[in-house]
């Protein structure tokens, strides 16, 4: 239950009169502009011996380049850990000062931070706050369930499925690119993910929108209903250790930079009470944790980079830290990336991946309660549902699992994988009400090449290859795949255990360049994006299946966008 500071305290200004007397100027009904600062102190969660609090300061006086907020407790409360502020305590007196990245506080601007604390007996709310020595009032009211309190914004309670009954944010930058394409207006109103894939993206790259601009636009789209905004949190140290096209800006050891310059500033913005009415869905660090299972040690697919990230623990620490900081914000819904069936659907990878995800979800102060669910097939191409064969079929005495395409995998499509992996995650210790998302942005596989029925039953490979919708050369191919199409349109609650089908990867944005392109984005050249590349153990030494003439990852790829529309299933 969220509690807020009860009383509205006037800011007292003592003005020395000509006679030397002090006049208390404190009209209780002055407008906000006359009050130098407001403080919203919310106890978001409280248990027998501890509590979690979110604090938002709004500055109504001259702009500041640094700030210091002070208050005192009436009881024995002790701050044990905090985020987005440097918090110290001496006896009952607490001081919170800005971090290096959130010292600027404009007139009318707000900044938010939070902390955990302990107490015994009662946890009374502080009576007075001062910002840089000036007394603030307290914005807020009593218990948010109290209908007689007109000042409380109502708090935020997590819903079981954030997509249920909600609109989803249409990114105006992606929408404009899609609408500019011939035929693109058919899908330019679809919601897609906003990718925070480097530190600079938080404030906006070049003239592009930053995180606050997207959140403000989401509020504008929201109207009086519910609105989801989808964010991809994607900048781990040593990111994507098994691929080069999606390498990031941070080196393998730069975990502290990831925490303080990437996650902390994002958390500070998302915690702003201005955005408390949005449902903020985060996709946490794609292409990370499963690599620690599948591409390390003695595996034939192992890479030195993945061995490094397993040894130093920074994937686990980074994901844990992100879950902890973002999960503390009441209207944030964290979904961990869960790979796809063609990556972790094999017996060797399935349970082991769930185990490493549980390890990350309980690292760096995180708990399983910080995980709302998982997302499968992010930015990948695996078919949602293969209707022309099942994993249980046999042809000429051989199981479908023995076919070259399935290659002993337990799953043939994303829906069956996501539902089964959800069960595995629950049995590994995640909450039983977790939901799954499936990225269907590019897994439609429609068009003239889509089989209309099962393959011939002459042998198991003919049967599978003749009937499968997924036309990739190999299930391990992941870069700008030739023949792919838009998949199911985004929708809530489409199947049991599935919170939504989403377009987390914006269609038309490249997976990586077909040849090396110098850039300042930390993006390397990966041969899997070269259509002439003949492969490696991770794709069975097959051709890459990539489209030619592709730009850097994340950059607009018109030819791919046109192909995705042409091969959409369901058709446009």
RALINPE-V198353 format. One record per helix or strand. SS is the DSSP state (~ for helix, > for strand). FROM is the first residue (numbers start at 1). TO is the last residue. If there is no record, write none. Layout:
# RALINPE-V198353
ss=SS from=FROM to=TO
ss=SS from=FROM to=TO
This chain:
# RALINPE-V198353
ss=> from=3 to=4
ss=> from=13 to=16
ss=> from=22 to=25
ss=~ from=32 to=34
ss=> from=37 to=46
ss=> from=50 to=59
ss=> from=64 to=64
ss=> from=68 to=72
ss=> from=78 to=83
ss=> from=86 to=90
ss=> from=93 to=97
ss=> from=105 to=105
ss=> from=110 to=118
ss=> from=129 to=131
ss=> from=134 to=138
ss=> from=166 to=168
ss=~ from=172 to=180
ss=~ from=184 to=186
ss=> from=194 to=196
ss=~ from=200 to=203
ss=~ from=211 to=222
ss=> from=226 to=233
ss=~ from=255 to=270
ss=~ from=273 to=275
ss=> from=279 to=284
ss=~ from=291 to=294
ss=~ from=304 to=312
ss=~ from=314 to=327
ss=> from=332 to=337
ss=~ from=341 to=344
ss=~ from=347 to=361
ss=~ from=368 to=370
ss=> from=373 to=376
ss=> from=394 to=395
ss=> from=398 to=399
ss=~ from=400 to=402
ss=~ from=414 to=428
ss=> from=435 to=439
ss=~ from=460 to=467
ss=> from=481 to=481
ss=> from=491 to=495
ss=> from=498 to=502
ss=> from=509 to=509
ss=~ from=527 to=529
ss=~ from=537 to=539
ss=> from=546 to=546
ss=> from=556 to=556
ss=~ from=558 to=566
